[in-house]
Amino acid sequence: MNRTYLYRLYPSRAQERVLFAWFWRCCEIYNAALQERQEAWRKQRVSISRIDQEKQVPVIRAERHEFESIPVAVLRGVLRRLDRAFTAFFRRCKSGEKPGFPRYRAARRWRTIEIDDLKKNPIVSGGKRVQIPLMGLVKFKQHRPLEGRPKVMRIVLKNGRWYVAITCTGVAPKPLPATGKFVGVDVGLTHFAVTSDGQFFENPRPLDSARLCLERAQRRVTRRKNLKSQRRRRAACLLARHHERVANIRRENCIRVARALVQQFDRIIVEDINIPALLRDHPERARAILDAGWATFIYWLYVKAESAGREVTKVNPAWTSCTCSECGWRGPRLPLTTRMFVCGSCGFSCDRDLNAARNILRLGTSPRGAAHQRRSAKSAANGGPGHARPLVTRIARSGS
Ligand SMILES: [Zn+2]
């Protein structure tokens, strides 16, 4: 199992200056490497590989002394990043999506350096410092222990705060004791999630509660028209922090619900929601749908389930909200304002989301649900515990 651990990093003023210089040079290398690839293709019809470009790194460092102070691993990381951009571009071309050609980057937006192929654990001094090659020891806060074998380290500046992200391989899962219980989960807007055994999780609607702050901060940025002024930059940073806070609240809620479910149930059955289609069909609810963060929730559900040895199944959500979970009678589609489901055949009535969750559980444990799971297994295998890949695949399908 791979895991990335994120910690706050506290570089000194001098170390900050060095990191900014590295950002600047990384961006220069990136743009130069992109240009080389473009020109080689335009003029000679040859494609230049990452290996070809990596071979030039020692030459660059010998000729330009300002690159000597940057670790080779960092420069290699930049070339790998460009290579990833090209790979993604060609993949999109191949699968018939709308590809965007890799772009030139602005130096002031370059905020990440990556060091791959860590030979040893970069955390030293009893968890108080992290070792960065050619820079030395940088103070950081290790709020949780690292597990597995460190492979890649990234240093990121985000909204004025520094972070170090360490990706480890071979992290041992921590299986929870089996409970023998299955559950169906219906996600919604009135409640964030409802389980088939009647648990209701609140929807915090973080964007809703922060909207006044966001609007005020956004107006302040818009009012400051000089794009290069310090005052505008400060206002933009403040706005970004507000957005970051909203995203943090949303993510925390998703993790909290996912963890609660994983602790209680062996197998969790969720809807295979097509969010782009929902946004298209309900534009008036798009903000609320995106604010809920269902895709983030499903992502974290997979992550937590993987580490706890639980299983997550996706089922087709069609008709789950208007079918009776007692007798299987299917009624007309309910308007979203109708909160109660009443069966027209057996008279069973309950909360509409609870009824849907019970249907999802039934689908997930029936052969029909299993067939859907096999169909969506392909995209899940590509994306692993993650939502990005299946979502992209679905956008492509709806576009064609
Ligand atoms: Zn019924």
Boltz pocket constraint, residues with backbone or C-beta under 6 A from the ligand:
constraints:
  - pocket:
      binder: B
      contacts: [[A, 324], [A, 325], [A, 326], [A, 327], [A, 328], [A, 329], [A, 343], [A, 344], [A, 345], [A, 346], [A, 347], [A, 348]]
      max_distance: 6.0
